[in-house]
Amino acid sequence: MKRMLVMVLIALAMISGLFAAGSAEQKTQAQQEKTITLATGDAIGTLRNRAGEYFKAELEKHPELNLKVNHVQGAVLGTANQILDQVVEGSVHLFGNDIAWIVPYDADFQPISFGFMYRDVDHMNAYFKSSTFLDLADKVASSSGLRIIAPVPMASRMFFSVKPLNTVADFKGLKVRAPGLEMFVKSYEAYGASPTTVAWNEIFLALKTKLVEAAHGPVADVIANKWHLAAPYITRTEDMYAANAWYVNEAFWDGLSTEQRKGIEEALDATNAWSFNESKVSEQSLIDQMVAEGAVYNASFADREKLRTQAIEAVKKLEASGKWSLGLVDRIQAIK
């Protein structure tokens, strides 16, 4: 009897050891060192570029995650659209850039890029936390292999133009730079402008040569690209708010351990908080700097309500034509 008890205890010890070894092996495999190839796409020194460096530093505070970051800085990987393709393919794992680039992946993302869709940044942030947005993000991740995580509202976009913009009439026929995204194009058309597609890193030259007469963006992103030296009239219309998002390859994301994913999300949250604060704090000082260098700043566009009315009429017509789910604009507007 005693011998049998000893044999049972030995067997239990062996089984326990096997489970422990298996658990340790799984943990080792899950936590094996991985390198995140990160791109931010914008010029070195811009807020988005610095956010990439901030994220890298945040993640490096946690060596236990076994995650390294290779931040490919600047526009060396191509345009934002080209980099996003590389995320889908898996050669780039994480891409931080404008949330508008998610729009082509599902029709119900389209309204987020339309002018005057949000009352303010609080409204936009509430949308990002709503089931309307989160359910759609899961759907796109499943269908395309591209997951959008940790979106954050940023500063208001402003117009930089070669001539003053004081009334709605000044937008009539104005050649405005647009990214290769339909909702930006449709928004500018709703304002009465004539949108022209130009890559981000080519905007200064396009303004200088008057290929376009205006471009639209937050001052923190614009300052490093010197738009104001080619288009010195700055107009705050409060029509669109810039928002940054992080795009991750879904297969790469799934291959991370729970701890690694949590660590990345926490680092992104810290980065977003820093970016938002940096954007708010620096905006006025950057405007002051541009004015000192010859720019003219209009802080209050007199015809904002007229421009907003044109935009809302246009987006309602687009919805009625079947561009996205009926009632989506009203659902977004109803979010508190």
BALOBA-1460 file (C-alpha; in Angstrom, 3 decimals):
// residues 336
<rec num="1" residu="m" x="0.000" y="0.000" z="0.000"/>
<rec num="2" residu="k" x="2.789" y="2.349" z="0.948"/>
<rec num="3" residu="r" x="4.663" y="1.469" z="-2.243"/>
<rec num="4" residu="m" x="1.556" y="2.169" z="-4.329"/>
<rec num="5" residu="l" x="1.112" y="5.562" z="-2.646"/>
<rec num="6" residu="v" x="4.711" y="6.470" z="-3.429"/>
<rec num="7" residu="m" x="4.247" y="5.477" z="-7.079"/>
<rec num="8" residu="v" x="1.083" y="7.601" z="-7.322"/>
<rec num="9" residu="l" x="2.890" y="10.600" z="-5.846"/>
<rec num="10" residu="i" x="5.778" y="10.139" z="-8.290"/>
<rec num="11" residu="a" x="3.349" y="9.923" z="-11.210"/>
<rec num="12" residu="l" x="1.560" y="13.068" z="-10.081"/>
<rec num="13" residu="a" x="4.870" y="14.881" z="-9.755"/>
<rec num="14" residu="m" x="5.861" y="13.843" z="-13.281"/>
<rec num="15" residu="i" x="2.524" y="14.993" z="-14.709"/>
<rec num="16" residu="s" x="2.791" y="18.276" z="-12.835"/>
<rec num="17" residu="g" x="6.287" y="18.745" z="-14.188"/>
<rec num="18" residu="l" x="5.145" y="18.091" z="-17.732"/>
<rec num="19" residu="f" x="2.338" y="20.652" z="-17.405"/>
<rec num="20" residu="a" x="4.740" y="23.184" z="-15.929"/>
<rec num="21" residu="a" x="7.256" y="22.583" z="-18.699"/>
<rec num="22" residu="g" x="4.550" y="22.878" z="-21.325"/>
<rec num="23" residu="s" x="3.258" y="26.078" z="-19.784"/>
<rec num="24" residu="a" x="6.761" y="27.532" z="-19.636"/>
<rec num="25" residu="e" x="7.393" y="26.531" z="-23.245"/>
<rec num="26" residu="q" x="4.139" y="28.162" z="-24.373"/>
<rec num="27" residu="k" x="5.002" y="31.324" z="-22.454"/>
<rec num="28" residu="t" x="8.480" y="31.381" z="-23.988"/>
<rec num="29" residu="q" x="7.053" y="30.930" z="-27.475"/>
<rec num="30" residu="a" x="4.395" y="33.603" z="-26.876"/>
<rec num="31" residu="q" x="6.901" y="36.058" z="-25.482"/>
<rec num="32" residu="q" x="9.650" y="35.427" z="-28.007"/>
<rec num="33" residu="e" x="11.344" y="38.591" z="-29.171"/>
<rec num="34" residu="k" x="9.629" y="40.286" z="-32.082"/>
<rec num="35" residu="t" x="10.464" y="43.408" z="-34.022"/>
<rec num="36" residu="i" x="7.654" y="45.777" z="-34.954"/>
<rec num="37" residu="t" x="8.286" y="47.544" z="-38.246"/>
<rec num="38" residu="l" x="6.640" y="50.920" z="-37.651"/>
<rec num="39" residu="a" x="5.955" y="53.674" z="-40.181"/>
<rec num="40" residu="t" x="4.419" y="57.105" z="-39.683"/>
<rec num="41" residu="g" x="4.892" y="58.433" z="-43.207"/>
<rec num="42" residu="d" x="5.258" y="62.146" z="-42.448"/>
<rec num="43" residu="a" x="8.386" y="64.281" z="-42.582"/>
<rec num="44" residu="i" x="10.858" y="64.030" z="-39.727"/>
<rec num="45" residu="g" x="9.966" y="66.621" z="-37.083"/>
<rec num="46" residu="t" x="6.204" y="66.566" z="-37.629"/>
<rec num="47" residu="l" x="3.919" y="65.672" z="-34.751"/>
<rec num="48" residu="r" x="3.063" y="62.288" z="-36.248"/>
<rec num="49" residu="n" x="6.742" y="61.460" z="-36.748"/>
<rec num="50" residu="r" x="7.510" y="62.428" z="-33.155"/>
<rec num="51" residu="a" x="4.567" y="60.330" z="-31.982"/>
<rec num="52" residu="g" x="6.213" y="57.316" z="-33.589"/>
<rec num="53" residu="e" x="9.387" y="58.006" z="-31.643"/>
<rec num="54" residu="y" x="7.378" y="58.504" z="-28.447"/>
<rec num="55" residu="f" x="5.673" y="55.132" z="-28.920"/>
<rec num="56" residu="k" x="9.040" y="53.464" z="-29.475"/>
<rec num="57" residu="a" x="10.395" y="54.964" z="-26.248"/>
<rec num="58" residu="e" x="7.275" y="53.921" z="-24.312"/>
<rec num="59" residu="l" x="7.562" y="50.320" z="-25.470"/>
<rec num="60" residu="e" x="11.274" y="50.216" z="-24.666"/>
<rec num="61" residu="k" x="10.378" y="50.908" z="-21.023"/>
<rec num="62" residu="h" x="9.073" y="47.325" z="-20.876"/>
<rec num="63" residu="p" x="11.844" y="44.908" z="-21.904"/>
<rec num="64" residu="e" x="9.838" y="42.039" z="-20.410"/>
<rec num="65" residu="l" x="7.545" y="42.248" z="-23.464"/>
<rec num="66" residu="n" x="10.427" y="41.261" z="-25.777"/>
<rec num="67" residu="l" x="9.293" y="43.802" z="-28.377"/>
<rec num="68" residu="k" x="11.622" y="45.958" z="-30.433"/>
<rec num="69" residu="v" x="10.554" y="48.812" z="-32.704"/>
<rec num="70" residu="n" x="12.113" y="49.652" z="-36.053"/>
<rec num="71" residu="h" x="10.664" y="53.081" z="-36.865"/>
<rec num="72" residu="v" x="11.086" y="53.779" z="-40.579"/>
<rec num="73" residu="q" x="10.953" y="57.571" z="-40.521"/>
<rec num="74" residu="g" x="9.900" y="60.009" z="-43.218"/>
<rec num="75" residu="a" x="8.276" y="59.199" z="-46.547"/>
<rec num="76" residu="v" x="10.820" y="56.615" z="-47.727"/>
<rec num="77" residu="l" x="8.199" y="53.852" z="-47.942"/>
<rec num="78" residu="g" x="5.940" y="55.869" z="-50.247"/>
<rec num="79" residu="t" x="2.605" y="57.593" z="-49.829"/>
<rec num="80" residu="a" x="0.238" y="56.833" z="-46.965"/>
<rec num="81" residu="n" x="-1.875" y="54.681" z="-49.267"/>
<rec num="82" residu="q" x="1.185" y="52.702" z="-50.373"/>
<rec num="83" residu="i" x="2.308" y="52.179" z="-46.777"/>
<rec num="84" residu="l" x="-1.161" y="50.955" z="-45.850"/>
<rec num="85" residu="d" x="-0.890" y="48.354" z="-48.620"/>
<rec num="86" residu="q" x="2.382" y="47.244" z="-47.025"/>
<rec num="87" residu="v" x="0.594" y="46.821" z="-43.694"/>
<rec num="88" residu="v" x="-1.975" y="44.563" z="-45.343"/>
<rec num="89" residu="e" x="0.853" y="42.581" z="-46.982"/>
<rec num="90" residu="g" x="2.730" y="42.352" z="-43.672"/>
<rec num="91" residu="s" x="6.029" y="44.039" z="-44.591"/>
<rec num="92" residu="v" x="5.016" y="46.924" z="-42.294"/>
<rec num="93" residu="h" x="3.412" y="45.832" z="-39.033"/>
<rec num="94" residu="l" x="2.180" y="49.127" z="-37.585"/>
<rec num="95" residu="f" x="1.370" y="52.419" z="-39.296"/>
<rec num="96" residu="g" x="0.382" y="55.632" z="-37.535"/>
<rec num="97" residu="n" x="-1.415" y="58.102" z="-39.769"/>
<rec num="98" residu="d" x="-4.685" y="59.861" z="-40.527"/>
<rec num="99" residu="i" x="-7.836" y="57.908" z="-39.744"/>
<rec num="100" residu="a" x="-9.208" y="58.802" z="-43.169"/>
<rec num="101" residu="w" x="-7.135" y="56.009" z="-44.734"/>
<rec num="102" residu="i" x="-9.491" y="53.390" z="-43.261"/>
<rec num="103" residu="v" x="-12.408" y="54.745" z="-45.292"/>
<rec num="104" residu="p" x="-11.896" y="52.625" z="-48.470"/>
<rec num="105" residu="y" x="-12.134" y="49.420" z="-46.434"/>
<rec num="106" residu="d" x="-15.845" y="49.736" z="-45.627"/>
<rec num="107" residu="a" x="-18.520" y="52.082" z="-46.918"/>
<rec num="108" residu="d" x="-19.776" y="52.824" z="-43.400"/>
<rec num="109" residu="f" x="-16.460" y="54.476" z="-42.555"/>
<rec num="110" residu="q" x="-16.992" y="57.102" z="-45.253"/>
<rec num="111" residu="p" x="-18.904" y="59.740" z="-43.240"/>
<rec num="112" residu="i" x="-16.062" y="60.113" z="-40.706"/>
<rec num="113" residu="s" x="-14.058" y="62.081" z="-43.273"/>
<rec num="114" residu="f" x="-16.846" y="64.395" z="-44.370"/>
<rec num="115" residu="g" x="-16.795" y="68.060" z="-43.475"/>
<rec num="116" residu="f" x="-18.813" y="69.143" z="-40.409"/>
<rec num="117" residu="m" x="-19.630" y="65.529" z="-39.422"/>
<rec num="118" residu="y" x="-18.596" y="66.188" z="-35.802"/>
<rec num="119" residu="r" x="-19.629" y="68.965" z="-33.450"/>
<rec num="120" residu="d" x="-16.218" y="69.021" z="-31.763"/>
<rec num="121" residu="v" x="-13.357" y="66.735" z="-30.708"/>
<rec num="122" residu="d" x="-15.394" y="65.373" z="-27.769"/>
<rec num="123" residu="h" x="-18.069" y="64.217" z="-30.191"/>
<rec num="124" residu="m" x="-15.450" y="62.533" z="-32.380"/>
<rec num="125" residu="n" x="-13.881" y="60.797" z="-29.381"/>
<rec num="126" residu="a" x="-17.291" y="59.531" z="-28.263"/>
<rec num="127" residu="y" x="-17.805" y="58.070" z="-31.740"/>
<rec num="128" residu="f" x="-14.482" y="56.205" z="-31.522"/>
<rec num="129" residu="k" x="-15.664" y="54.566" z="-28.280"/>
<rec num="130" residu="s" x="-19.115" y="53.684" z="-29.607"/>
<rec num="131" residu="s" x="-20.307" y="50.306" z="-30.885"/>
<rec num="132" residu="t" x="-20.965" y="51.991" z="-34.233"/>
<rec num="133" residu="f" x="-17.209" y="52.374" z="-34.693"/>
<rec num="134" residu="l" x="-15.866" y="49.354" z="-32.777"/>
<rec num="135" residu="d" x="-18.105" y="46.788" z="-34.484"/>
<rec num="136" residu="l" x="-17.076" y="48.155" z="-37.859"/>
<rec num="137" residu="a" x="-13.377" y="47.943" z="-36.922"/>
<rec num="138" residu="d" x="-13.793" y="44.235" z="-36.084"/>
<rec num="139" residu="k" x="-15.587" y="43.631" z="-39.365"/>
<rec num="140" residu="v" x="-12.775" y="45.221" z="-41.399"/>
<rec num="141" residu="a" x="-10.086" y="43.296" z="-39.502"/>
<rec num="142" residu="s" x="-11.816" y="40.020" z="-40.363"/>
<rec num="143" residu="s" x="-12.357" y="40.839" z="-44.025"/>
<rec num="144" residu="s" x="-9.136" y="42.647" z="-44.958"/>
<rec num="145" residu="g" x="-6.432" y="41.640" z="-42.481"/>
<rec num="146" residu="l" x="-6.093" y="45.268" z="-41.396"/>
<rec num="147" residu="r" x="-7.034" y="46.292" z="-37.864"/>
<rec num="148" residu="i" x="-7.480" y="49.897" z="-36.740"/>
<rec num="149" residu="i" x="-6.627" y="50.497" z="-33.087"/>
<rec num="150" residu="a" x="-6.322" y="53.431" z="-30.685"/>
<rec num="151" residu="p" x="-7.794" y="56.270" z="-32.780"/>
<rec num="152" residu="v" x="-7.517" y="59.721" z="-31.229"/>
<rec num="153" residu="p" x="-8.941" y="63.144" z="-32.203"/>
<rec num="154" residu="m" x="-6.386" y="65.837" z="-32.803"/>
<rec num="155" residu="a" x="-6.516" y="69.507" z="-33.771"/>
<rec num="156" residu="s" x="-8.788" y="71.274" z="-36.206"/>
<rec num="157" residu="r" x="-7.705" y="71.311" z="-39.829"/>
<rec num="158" residu="m" x="-7.138" y="74.784" z="-41.278"/>
<rec num="159" residu="f" x="-6.963" y="76.092" z="-44.810"/>
<rec num="160" residu="f" x="-3.658" y="77.463" z="-46.084"/>
<rec num="161" residu="s" x="-4.317" y="79.456" z="-49.243"/>
<rec num="162" residu="v" x="-2.605" y="81.782" z="-51.685"/>
<rec num="163" residu="k" x="-5.464" y="84.298" z="-51.310"/>
<rec num="164" residu="p" x="-7.774" y="85.283" z="-48.421"/>
<rec num="165" residu="l" x="-10.821" y="83.110" z="-47.640"/>
<rec num="166" residu="n" x="-13.398" y="85.351" z="-45.990"/>
<rec num="167" residu="t" x="-16.746" y="84.181" z="-47.399"/>
<rec num="168" residu="v" x="-18.362" y="81.147" z="-49.023"/>
<rec num="169" residu="a" x="-17.897" y="82.901" z="-52.357"/>
<rec num="170" residu="d" x="-14.119" y="82.690" z="-51.908"/>
<rec num="171" residu="f" x="-14.365" y="78.883" z="-52.052"/>
<rec num="172" residu="k" x="-16.114" y="78.951" z="-55.425"/>
<rec num="173" residu="g" x="-13.783" y="77.246" z="-57.912"/>
<rec num="174" residu="l" x="-10.853" y="77.313" z="-55.454"/>
<rec num="175" residu="k" x="-8.264" y="74.683" z="-56.395"/>
<rec num="176" residu="v" x="-7.899" y="72.789" z="-53.104"/>
<rec num="177" residu="r" x="-5.393" y="70.000" z="-52.583"/>
<rec num="178" residu="a" x="-7.146" y="66.733" z="-51.741"/>
<rec num="179" residu="p" x="-5.770" y="63.341" z="-50.731"/>
<rec num="180" residu="g" x="-6.853" y="60.382" z="-52.838"/>
<rec num="181" residu="l" x="-9.951" y="59.886" z="-50.691"/>
<rec num="182" residu="e" x="-13.463" y="60.403" z="-52.003"/>
<rec num="183" residu="m" x="-14.986" y="61.990" z="-48.899"/>
<rec num="184" residu="f" x="-12.390" y="64.756" z="-48.800"/>
<rec num="185" residu="v" x="-13.061" y="65.394" z="-52.474"/>
<rec num="186" residu="k" x="-16.842" y="65.409" z="-51.936"/>
<rec num="187" residu="s" x="-16.497" y="67.726" z="-48.929"/>
<rec num="188" residu="y" x="-14.476" y="70.283" z="-50.871"/>
<rec num="189" residu="e" x="-16.932" y="70.047" z="-53.749"/>
<rec num="190" residu="a" x="-19.759" y="70.709" z="-51.266"/>
<rec num="191" residu="y" x="-17.936" y="73.880" z="-50.238"/>
<rec num="192" residu="g" x="-17.882" y="74.946" z="-53.909"/>
<rec num="193" residu="a" x="-14.158" y="74.266" z="-54.408"/>
<rec num="194" residu="s" x="-12.335" y="72.360" z="-57.143"/>
<rec num="195" residu="p" x="-10.304" y="69.560" z="-55.474"/>
<rec num="196" residu="t" x="-7.009" y="68.357" z="-56.981"/>
<rec num="197" residu="t" x="-5.207" y="65.229" z="-55.767"/>
<rec num="198" residu="v" x="-1.619" y="65.864" z="-54.627"/>
<rec num="199" residu="a" x="0.598" y="63.629" z="-52.452"/>
<rec num="200" residu="w" x="1.299" y="64.974" z="-48.955"/>
<rec num="201" residu="n" x="5.040" y="65.440" z="-49.473"/>
<rec num="202" residu="e" x="4.424" y="67.350" z="-52.730"/>
<rec num="203" residu="i" x="1.993" y="69.949" z="-51.349"/>
<rec num="204" residu="f" x="4.500" y="72.761" z="-50.796"/>
<rec num="205" residu="l" x="5.651" y="72.646" z="-54.425"/>
<rec num="206" residu="a" x="2.046" y="72.429" z="-55.643"/>
<rec num="207" residu="l" x="1.178" y="75.568" z="-53.653"/>
<rec num="208" residu="k" x="4.339" y="77.358" z="-54.743"/>
<rec num="209" residu="t" x="3.640" y="76.714" z="-58.422"/>
<rec num="210" residu="k" x="-0.114" y="77.328" z="-57.904"/>
<rec num="211" residu="l" x="-0.999" y="73.877" z="-59.173"/>
<rec num="212" residu="v" x="-3.329" y="74.187" z="-56.179"/>
<rec num="213" residu="e" x="-4.432" y="77.396" z="-54.445"/>
<rec num="214" residu="a" x="-5.114" y="75.939" z="-51.010"/>
<rec num="215" residu="a" x="-4.373" y="72.960" z="-48.798"/>
<rec num="216" residu="h" x="-6.065" y="71.745" z="-45.635"/>
<rec num="217" residu="g" x="-4.386" y="70.411" z="-42.500"/>
<rec num="218" residu="p" x="-3.565" y="70.894" z="-38.800"/>
<rec num="219" residu="v" x="-0.804" y="73.394" z="-38.101"/>
<rec num="220" residu="a" x="1.282" y="70.876" z="-36.131"/>
<rec num="221" residu="d" x="1.607" y="68.724" z="-39.253"/>
<rec num="222" residu="v" x="2.010" y="71.675" z="-41.597"/>
<rec num="223" residu="i" x="4.818" y="73.565" z="-39.859"/>
<rec num="224" residu="a" x="7.582" y="71.139" z="-40.869"/>
<rec num="225" residu="n" x="6.382" y="71.244" z="-44.480"/>
<rec num="226" residu="k" x="6.349" y="75.081" z="-44.603"/>
<rec num="227" residu="w" x="3.017" y="75.460" z="-46.403"/>
<rec num="228" residu="h" x="2.606" y="78.960" z="-44.984"/>
<rec num="229" residu="l" x="5.621" y="80.195" z="-46.954"/>
<rec num="230" residu="a" x="3.851" y="79.307" z="-50.195"/>
<rec num="231" residu="a" x="0.248" y="79.895" z="-49.072"/>
<rec num="232" residu="p" x="0.315" y="82.575" z="-46.345"/>
<rec num="233" residu="y" x="-3.434" y="82.941" z="-45.661"/>
<rec num="234" residu="i" x="-4.501" y="80.678" z="-42.776"/>
<rec num="235" residu="t" x="-8.246" y="80.225" z="-42.171"/>
<rec num="236" residu="r" x="-9.837" y="78.342" z="-39.251"/>
<rec num="237" residu="t" x="-13.159" y="76.937" z="-40.436"/>
<rec num="238" residu="e" x="-13.653" y="74.202" z="-37.782"/>
<rec num="239" residu="d" x="-15.035" y="71.937" z="-40.504"/>
<rec num="240" residu="m" x="-12.844" y="68.879" z="-39.956"/>
<rec num="241" residu="y" x="-10.809" y="67.598" z="-37.053"/>
<rec num="242" residu="a" x="-7.662" y="65.668" z="-37.697"/>
<rec num="243" residu="a" x="-7.561" y="62.243" z="-36.093"/>
<rec num="244" residu="n" x="-4.693" y="59.831" z="-35.869"/>
<rec num="245" residu="a" x="-5.131" y="56.073" z="-35.935"/>
<rec num="246" residu="w" x="-2.831" y="53.093" z="-35.731"/>
<rec num="247" residu="y" x="-3.167" y="50.413" z="-38.382"/>
<rec num="248" residu="v" x="-1.805" y="46.963" z="-37.572"/>
<rec num="249" residu="n" x="-1.439" y="43.821" z="-39.662"/>
<rec num="250" residu="e" x="-4.046" y="41.439" z="-38.248"/>
<rec num="251" residu="a" x="-1.913" y="38.292" z="-38.633"/>
<rec num="252" residu="f" x="0.980" y="39.972" z="-36.821"/>
<rec num="253" residu="w" x="-1.408" y="41.173" z="-34.111"/>
<rec num="254" residu="d" x="-2.854" y="37.686" z="-33.661"/>
<rec num="255" residu="g" x="0.679" y="36.284" z="-33.385"/>
<rec num="256" residu="l" x="1.444" y="38.381" z="-30.317"/>
<rec num="257" residu="s" x="0.798" y="37.210" z="-26.787"/>
<rec num="258" residu="t" x="-1.989" y="38.769" z="-24.737"/>
<rec num="259" residu="e" x="0.652" y="40.568" z="-22.666"/>
<rec num="260" residu="q" x="2.363" y="41.950" z="-25.764"/>
<rec num="261" residu="r" x="-0.899" y="43.242" z="-27.240"/>
<rec num="262" residu="k" x="-1.808" y="44.852" z="-23.930"/>
<rec num="263" residu="g" x="1.635" y="46.452" z="-23.729"/>
<rec num="264" residu="i" x="1.318" y="47.880" z="-27.239"/>
<rec num="265" residu="e" x="-2.161" y="49.245" z="-26.519"/>
<rec num="266" residu="e" x="-0.955" y="50.909" z="-23.322"/>
<rec num="267" residu="a" x="2.017" y="52.427" z="-25.152"/>
<rec num="268" residu="l" x="-0.319" y="53.709" z="-27.876"/>
<rec num="269" residu="d" x="-2.706" y="55.184" z="-25.289"/>
<rec num="270" residu="a" x="0.208" y="57.023" z="-23.675"/>
<rec num="271" residu="t" x="1.374" y="58.195" z="-27.098"/>
<rec num="272" residu="n" x="-2.106" y="59.424" z="-28.003"/>
<rec num="273" residu="a" x="-2.431" y="61.377" z="-24.744"/>
<rec num="274" residu="w" x="0.946" y="62.990" z="-25.394"/>
<rec num="275" residu="s" x="0.073" y="63.749" z="-29.028"/>
<rec num="276" residu="f" x="-3.287" y="65.322" z="-28.189"/>
<rec num="277" residu="n" x="-1.780" y="67.526" z="-25.497"/>
<rec num="278" residu="e" x="1.143" y="68.442" z="-27.734"/>
<rec num="279" residu="s" x="-1.268" y="69.401" z="-30.497"/>
<rec num="280" residu="k" x="-3.356" y="71.649" z="-28.218"/>
<rec num="281" residu="v" x="-0.418" y="73.311" z="-26.498"/>
<rec num="282" residu="s" x="1.592" y="73.932" z="-29.623"/>
<rec num="283" residu="e" x="-1.170" y="75.098" z="-31.971"/>
<rec num="284" residu="q" x="-1.249" y="78.786" z="-31.018"/>
<rec num="285" residu="s" x="2.518" y="79.085" z="-30.730"/>
<rec num="286" residu="l" x="2.881" y="77.563" z="-34.191"/>
<rec num="287" residu="i" x="0.321" y="79.992" z="-35.602"/>
<rec num="288" residu="d" x="2.221" y="82.857" z="-33.961"/>
<rec num="289" residu="q" x="5.423" y="81.581" z="-35.546"/>
<rec num="290" residu="m" x="3.799" y="81.418" z="-38.976"/>
<rec num="291" residu="v" x="2.400" y="84.938" z="-38.584"/>
<rec num="292" residu="a" x="5.864" y="86.171" z="-37.604"/>
<rec num="293" residu="e" x="7.124" y="84.638" z="-40.846"/>
<rec num="294" residu="g" x="4.557" y="86.531" z="-42.920"/>
<rec num="295" residu="a" x="1.329" y="84.534" z="-42.680"/>
<rec num="296" residu="v" x="-2.097" y="86.134" z="-42.114"/>
<rec num="297" residu="y" x="-4.371" y="84.276" z="-39.665"/>
<rec num="298" residu="n" x="-8.185" y="84.384" z="-39.732"/>
<rec num="299" residu="a" x="-9.387" y="82.799" z="-36.468"/>
<rec num="300" residu="s" x="-13.097" y="83.005" z="-37.252"/>
<rec num="301" residu="f" x="-14.515" y="82.261" z="-40.688"/>
<rec num="302" residu="a" x="-17.572" y="84.503" z="-41.014"/>
<rec num="303" residu="d" x="-19.571" y="82.179" z="-43.285"/>
<rec num="304" residu="r" x="-18.989" y="78.983" z="-41.296"/>
<rec num="305" residu="e" x="-22.712" y="78.293" z="-40.845"/>
<rec num="306" residu="k" x="-23.362" y="78.688" z="-44.577"/>
<rec num="307" residu="l" x="-20.502" y="76.308" z="-45.349"/>
<rec num="308" residu="r" x="-21.818" y="73.816" z="-42.775"/>
<rec num="309" residu="t" x="-25.301" y="73.914" z="-44.290"/>
<rec num="310" residu="q" x="-23.882" y="73.135" z="-47.740"/>
<rec num="311" residu="a" x="-21.891" y="70.214" z="-46.314"/>
<rec num="312" residu="i" x="-24.804" y="68.656" z="-44.410"/>
<rec num="313" residu="e" x="-27.053" y="68.901" z="-47.464"/>
<rec num="314" residu="a" x="-24.379" y="67.189" z="-49.547"/>
<rec num="315" residu="v" x="-23.708" y="64.339" z="-47.097"/>
<rec num="316" residu="k" x="-27.437" y="63.626" z="-46.775"/>
<rec num="317" residu="k" x="-27.698" y="63.338" z="-50.563"/>
<rec num="318" residu="l" x="-24.758" y="60.935" z="-50.626"/>
<rec num="319" residu="e" x="-26.413" y="58.746" z="-47.997"/>
<rec num="320" residu="a" x="-29.706" y="58.758" z="-49.887"/>
<rec num="321" residu="s" x="-27.871" y="57.596" z="-53.020"/>
<rec num="322" residu="g" x="-26.740" y="54.427" z="-51.227"/>
<rec num="323" residu="k" x="-23.134" y="55.326" z="-50.445"/>
<rec num="324" residu="w" x="-23.426" y="53.731" z="-46.970"/>
<rec num="325" residu="s" x="-26.042" y="52.379" z="-44.560"/>
<rec num="326" residu="l" x="-29.171" y="54.497" z="-44.360"/>
<rec num="327" residu="g" x="-29.463" y="56.364" z="-41.082"/>
<rec num="328" residu="l" x="-25.724" y="56.222" z="-40.325"/>
<rec num="329" residu="v" x="-25.251" y="60.000" z="-40.381"/>
<rec num="330" residu="d" x="-28.104" y="60.456" z="-37.906"/>
<rec num="331" residu="r" x="-26.656" y="57.722" z="-35.645"/>
<rec num="332" residu="i" x="-23.287" y="59.478" z="-35.607"/>
<rec num="333" residu="q" x="-24.931" y="62.835" z="-34.956"/>
<rec num="334" residu="a" x="-26.908" y="61.335" z="-32.043"/>
<rec num="335" residu="i" x="-23.793" y="60.125" z="-30.191"/>
<rec num="336" residu="k" x="-23.215" y="62.185" z="-27.042"/>
